[in-house]
Amino acid sequence: MNKNIFNKELVLSCVVALVSALLLIFSFPPQQFSDLAWISIIPIIIYSRFKSPKASFLTAFLCGFIFFSTQLFWINNLLNHNFVKFWVILGWFLLSAYCALYYGAFGWLLSNFCKYVDDKIKENNILTITAHNIAIILGATIFWTGLEYIRAFLFTGFPWDLLGISQYQNLSIIQIADVFGVYGISALIVIMNAGLSFVFLRFFAIYTKKKRTKIQLELIFVLMFLMFSWNYGSRAMLKLRHQENYEKFVISTVQPDIAQIEKWDPQEVYNVLETLKNQTELATQSSPDLIVWPETVLPSPVNYDMYMKNFVTSIIMTNKVPIFLGSIEVKSETFNTKTQEYDYEICNSAFMFNTNDFSDVYRKNHLVIFGEYIPLENLIKPLKKISPLGFSCSPGKENIVFEMPGESQVKFSALICFEDIFPALASRIAKSDSDFIVNLTNDGWFDGTSLPLQHFAHSIFRAIETRMPFVRSTNSGITAFVKPDGTFEILENDIGQFKFRGFKTAAINIADIEQTTYTKFGNKLLAIPAMCISILFAIFFFIKNKRCRAGDASGNK
């Protein structure tokens, strides 16, 4: 008998986790059925409503693991670049499991909270039932939002595929990100999921004829948030599209589409440089004010290799257009008397070239763990084999504002690679004098996977959160121009493909940018309070459950 019950519970747990995971997977790029996000975690919420905290944790964790292991499957593409198979698969597994822990924590918190609310609100009338259900709806929303924020900064942070990212094309809804950030969109989706969960339970009660349904006050409550967000978004978009008093600034972004295996091959140097030169010369026919090349596009450090520097400056002198480019930088070199070799301090950097030299440089602040820096590399030497570089880069410490030469006084700042998934870095730029943001990236490591589209989706939110034009220049990925309202133009051919050699030219609006609420206050209005409340409830439930177990143990004696 117990075995049958166990099997039924196990099957139910797996079905709930799988259904929610599939709904989530199809909500995000590359499938992009974003409407499914609004019902995606209903199974997890209902399950956590009635099951134990332990069962809820395991079920939500399984859901998260299925979701993240699918969304992060592109990590395995590193196997095509001579990475060690064991480390790649282990990294994919561990990162998926780590992200899934936050889903598990959500299930555990919600289950405990439901039982807590059940104990506190017991009267059976319309008002108390509604208050009871709204408390659970708000609890679910707060816990999910708080946990997403923790994932965004803990252990350097990995805010990849936050729930709100699924709505990157739903522009009228996501405009409220300029107040609450992407976390506000996640909260909106969760509050709708939680509200619809109670609607489902009411209709289920009717179907099973256990009791009659009553007015759906919970649904009215959550629809108020949705309507407010839609109304706010519609007004914001209308205001932005009628914005006046701006000047046009024309940018051409070059997409060389150079394979990773060719970029660092000494025999391919000529072909790489010829590709850059040819595409740049074609781009200059559009009379841009600035040419942008992607991350680490040159085969060797532009500040260290005079041949590379002369190559760049010769193109500038010929075409009379400044170039902003990404390159490995040798920041310093020192002679090591022990090894009798030079030690180099390397940075992943962005250089602004005006004429015969670069005027300023931005060094990537937020490095990719095991990709650009190796923790404990001096203590555990084999760890260097995991990194594609074989050494750690040095991080930059600050934002740099680049200023265009001449009378235009146009200014901009840069983000390199996956720095654009971190809202705080974009907000820091918005607080400077910059007029727009440039993201230099290279998604060539993951050609043929879902990563380029997933990565691009995050850029939409950085543009809305800051209300700044956002320019993406990729070696192989999605090269695009994103407007402050989230509308975008991407480099693609007639059949919708974006992986090819080419360039895209567009004019962006340079206007007086008023700092958004999100820029001014960051996550203080929603995500940080949600995190604090979640942590306090987690501590409370942990202590409460521990006391209950201690009481049960003493009672059994």
N, C-alpha and C positions, 0 to 999 in steps of 0.2 A: 504493500500500500504506500509506504513512504517513498519507495523507489519510483512509483508511478507519479506521485506528487512532485518529486524532484525533477523527473523528466518533463513534466508539464511546465513547471516553473522555468526550467532551462530553455525549453522551446519558446515559451512566451518571451523570455528575456532576449533571446537571439532574434526573434521576429521583430520585436520592438526596435532593437538596435539597428537591424538591417533596413527596416522601412525608413526610419529617420535618416540613416546614413545615405541611402539612395536618394531621398528627397533633397538632402543637402548637396550631394554630388551633382545632381542635375540642376541645382539652383545656380551654381558657380560656373565660370569659364572652365573648360571650353564648351560645355553643353548650353549653358546660359538660358535655362528656363527659369528666370529669376522669380516668377510668381510663386514657384513651389516653395521658396524660402518662407513664405508667410504661413505655411502649414507644416514646415519641415520638422519641427521639434515637438509637435503636438503629441506624438506617441511617447516621447521621453517624459514630457510634463505629466501626462495622465498616468503613466507607469509610476513615476516618482510620487504622485499624489496618493497612491494606495499601497505601495510596496515599502519594504524596510529600507533604511538608509544604505545598508550594505548592498542589497540587491540593486538599488537605484544607482549607486556608484558604479558597480560592475557593468550594468546595462548601458549607462551613459558613456562609460569609458570605452566599451566595445563599439558603440556608435561612433565615437570620436576617432577611434583607431581605424575603423573601416573608411571613414571619411578622409582623414589625413593621409593614410597610406595610399589612397587613390589620388588625392590632390597633389601629393608630394612624390608621386611615382617618377617624376622627371629627374629626380636625383640619380636614379639608376642609369641615366644617359651618360653619366661620367665614366661608365664602363667602356664607352667608345673612345675614351681619351686616355687609355692606358693607366687608369686608376686601379688600385688593388681591389679585386672583387669583394673580398671579405669586408674591408673597411667601408666600401660604398653601401653594401647591403645592410651592414650593421648601423651605419649612420642614418640611412632611410628608416630602418625599423625603430631606432631609438628616438629620432626626432618625431616620428608619427606617434609613438607611445607617449612621449613627453607632452605633446600638444593635446593628446586624448585625455591626459590627467585632468585638464581643466574642465572637460566635459563631464568626467567622472565626479569631480568636485561639485559641479553644478547639480548633478543628480542627488548627491549626498546632502548638500545644503537644502535643496528643495524638499526632499523627503522629510528631513528633520523639521523644517519650517512648517510643512503641512500638518504634521502631528502636533506641533506646538500651537498652531492656530486652532486646530480641532479641540484642544484642551481648553483654550481660552474663550472661544466663542461657541456656545452650545445651544443657545435658544433657537427654536425652529420657527422663525417668521421671515417674511420677505426681506426686511431690513438687515437682520443679523446674518442671514444666508448670503445676501449680497455683499455685506461688509466682509464676511469670511472669505468669499471668493475673490473680492478685489484685493484683499490683503495678500492672498496667494499669488495673484497676478502681479502685483507690485514686487513681491518677494522674488519671484522668478526673474523679473526684469532686472532688478538690482543685482542679484547674484550673477547672472550671465554677464552683465556689463562690467561689474567689478572684476570678474575673473578674466575677461578679455583684456582689461587694462593691465592686470598683473602679468599676463602672458606677453604684453607688449614691451615690458621693461625688465622683467626678472631674467637674470643670467644673460645680460646684454639685450634681451628682448627678441621676440619673433612674432610680430603682429601680422602674420601671413593669413590671408583668407579669414579675416574677421567677418562675422555674419553680415554686417552691413555692406561689405564689398560686393556681395552678390547683386546689389541693386545699382551698380555703377552706370547702367543705361537708363534707369528709372529717374530721370532728371528732376521731375516735379516733386518727387518725394525726398530726394537726398540734398536739396538746397539747404535744409536745416543743419547740415554739417558745418555751416559757417558759424553756428552757435555752439553745438555740442560735439562737433567732430564726427568721425565715422562711428564712434561709440553711440551717438544719438540714433543713428540708423539701426544699429544692432538692437538697441533698446526698443525701438519702435516695432521691429520685427518680432521680438520676443513677447512684447506686451500683446500683440495681435495673436500670436500663437497661443499664449496663455488664455486670452479671452475666448478664442475659438475652441479651446479645450473644454471649457465649461459649457459652451453651446453644444458641443458634441455629447457631453455627458447628459445634458438635459434631454436631447433628442433620443439618446440611448435609453433613458428612463422611460420615455413615452413608448418607445418600441417594445420594451420588456414589460410595459404596463405595471411598473412598480409604483409610479406616482405621476400625477399630472404636472405638466410644466407650468412655469410662472413667467412673468415678464422678464425678458433678457436684459436686465440692467447692466450686467457685466459687458455684454456686447456693445451697448450704448456707450459705456465708459471707455472702452478701448478705441471705438470708432471716433470718439472725440479727438484723441491723439492723432489718429491717421488724418482726419479732416483738417486739423490745425496744421499738420506738416504739409499737406498738399496745398492748402491755401497760402501758407507762408512761401512755399517753393514757387508757386505760380506768380506771386507778386514779385519775388526776388528776381526771377528770370525776366519778367517784363521790364523791371527797372534796369537791369543790366543791358538789355538789348536796346534800350532807348538812351543809353549813356552818351553824353556829349562831351565836348572839350577834350579830345584825345588826338594824339598824333600816331601815324602809322610807322612801324619799324619792321623792315623786311628781313627775314632770316631764311637761309637755305641750310638744311640739314642733309649731310651726306651719309648714305648707308652703303658702305663698301661690300658688305656681305662676304667677309674674308673668313674662310674656315679656320678653326682653331689650330688645326694641324699645320696650316700654311703660315699663320701669323708669326710664329717663332722659328720657322725654318729658314736658316741663312740663305738657302738656295732660292727662296721665294721672295726675298727682300725687294728685288726689282719689280716683280709682279704686283706686290702689295702697294708699293709707292706709285706705280703707274696707274693702278686702279683709283687711288686717292686723287691723283693729279687729274685724271681724265674726268672723273665725276665732279670734281671741284670746278674745272673749267666749264663744264656744261652748266653747272649751277650758277656760275657768275653771269651767264647770259640773261638771267632774270633780274640782274642789278640789285642783288641783296646788299643790306648794310652790314651783315655778318654771316660768315660761314661757320658751321659747327660740325666738327668731327667727333665720333663716339669715344667711349672709354678705351684706354690703352690701345689705341689704333695703330701706333707706330711700332715697328719691330724692335726698337731699342730706345733707351731714355733720351728724350729730346734735349734735356739740359746737360747731358753728359757726352752725347755723340754729336760731334760737330756736323757730320754728314746729314744727320736727321734735321738738325736745326737749320742748316743751309737749304735743305729741301723745302722746309716749310716757308722760310723767308723768301725763297725764290718765287714760290707760287703767289705769295702776298704782293711782292714787287711787280709781278707780271699782271695780276688781276686787280690790284688796288683795293682789295677787300680784306679786312682783318679776319683771322681764323682763331676760333676757340676750340681747343682739342684736348683729348685725354691721352696721357702717356705715363708710363712708369717713370719715376723721378729718382735719381740718385741724390738724396738730400745732403749726404756727407760721406766721407771715406776716411778711415783711420788705419794706420799700419799696426797690425797685431804682432808684437815682438815674440810671442810664444809660438804662433803658427807660421810666422814669417810670411803672412799673407795680409791683403787688405780686407778690412771689414767695411761693409757698405750699409748705410741706413737708407732703406728703400721706401718710397711712398707711392700710393696710387693717386695720381694728381691730375688736375685740369689746368692748362696753361692758356693765357690770353696773349696771342701774338698780334702786334699792331704793324710793325715794319720789320726791322732786322733783328728783333729780339722779343722775348716775352716780357710783358709789363707786370704781371702778377701771377700767382699760382695758388690754387685751392687744393689742399691735401685732404683726402677722404677721411672723415672723422670716425664714422662707424664701420669698422672692418668686419668682414665675414669670418666667423670662427672656423678654423681649419682650412679656409679658402685663402684668407689674406693674413691671418695671424694664427700662431700655434701656441696654445697655452701650455706652460711647463716644458717648452721645447728644449731648454737647457738641461733640465733634469731627466726628461724621457726622450732620448735621442731618436728612437724609432718613429715618434710622432711626426717627424719631418717628412716621412714617406707618405703620409696621408695628404699633405698639402700639394696642390698642383705646382706651386712655386718652389717648394722645398725650403722656404724661409719665411719669416714673418715680415710684414710691412709695418711701418710706423704710422700711427694715426695722426691726423691733424688735430688741432685744438680749437679752431675757431672758424666762423663763417668769413668768407672773403667777398667783398663787393667789387665787382669788375666794372670799370667805367669805359665807355666807348670813347675813342679819340674824336677830336673835332668839337663842334659846337652843339651837338645833339644832347650831350650830358645824359644819355641813356645808361642806366645801370642795371646790372643783373647779378645773380648768385647761382651757384651750382650745387647739385647733388650728384653723387657718383654711384652707379650701380643700384643696389637695393636700398640705398638711403632714402629713396622716395616712398618706402613703405612706413617710415617713421614720421608721424604727424609733427612731433616736436621740432624736428630739423627744418621742416618747411615753415613752421610758425616762427622759428628764429629768423629765417630769411625775411619773412613778412614784417618783422619789427625793424629791419634795417632800411636803407634807402633804395633797395632794389626795386626795379620796375617789373621784372619777370624772373622766372626760375628756369634753369636749363638742367636737364637730367641727362648725363652721359652714361650709357650703359652698354654692356655686351652680353647678350643672351645667347651667344654662339655656342657656349658649352652645352646648350639644351635645345639645339635645332631639332625640329620635328616633334617637339613635345608641347604640352599645354602651358609651360612656364611663361613664354612671351606674352600670351594673352592674360594670364593670371597676374603677371607683373604689371602690365599696362593698366589693369583695372584700378590699381591703387593710386595711380597718378591722377585720376579723375577727382578723387577726394582731396588730394593736396591742392588742386586748383580751386575747388569750391571752399575749402576751409580757409584759404588765404585770400581768395578772390584775386588771384594773380594769374596771368597767362603762364602756361606751363609747356615748355618745349622739350620733347624727348628726341635724343639722337642715339640710335642704336647701330651697332655693327651688324647684328643679325637679330631681328626682333620686330618690334612695332615702333617705327619712327612716326612721331605724331606731334600735332599742335593742339593743345587743350585750352579752351577759353575759360574765363573765370566762372562761367555758369556750368561748366562740365561738358559742353558740346565740344566735339573734337573732329579733326581731320587727320586721317592716317595715310601713310604712303602705301598704296596698294595698286595692283594692276587691274585690268578689266574684269578678271574673274575672281577678284577678292583676295588674291594672294599677297602677302606682305614680305615674303622672303625672296629678295632679289637685289641686285645692285642698282642703285639709283639715288635720287635726291628728291627732296620736297621743299618747295619754297612757299612761304605764306607770310602775310603781314599780320602782326599782332598790334593790339591797341596799347599805347603807352598813355596811361591816365593817372591822375592823382588818386592813389590808392588809400582808402580809409581802412584802418585796421578793423578786422572783423571781431565780433565778440569772442570767437574761438582763439584768434590771435592774441587778444588782450588777456583772456582769463585761462586759456588752455583747457585742461580737463578738470578745473576746479568746480565747474557747475554741475557735472554729471559723473564722469568716470572715477574721479578720486573719491567723492562721497560714497559712490557705489562700492568701491574697493574697501573703504573703511568699514562700512556697514557689513559687508560680506565677511571681513576678517573678524569683526566683533561677534557676529552670529556663529561663525565657525568655532571660535573659542568657547562661546556659551554652550553650543551643542556638544562640543567635545567634553567639557567639564560635566554637563548634565548627564550625558550618556555614561560617563565614567562612574558617576555617583550612583546611577541606576544599576549598573552592573555590580558595583560594590554592595549595594543594598540587597540585590538578588542573591549574591553569594553568601552574605551574612544570614539571610532568611533561610537559605537551604541548610545552613548548619544547625 
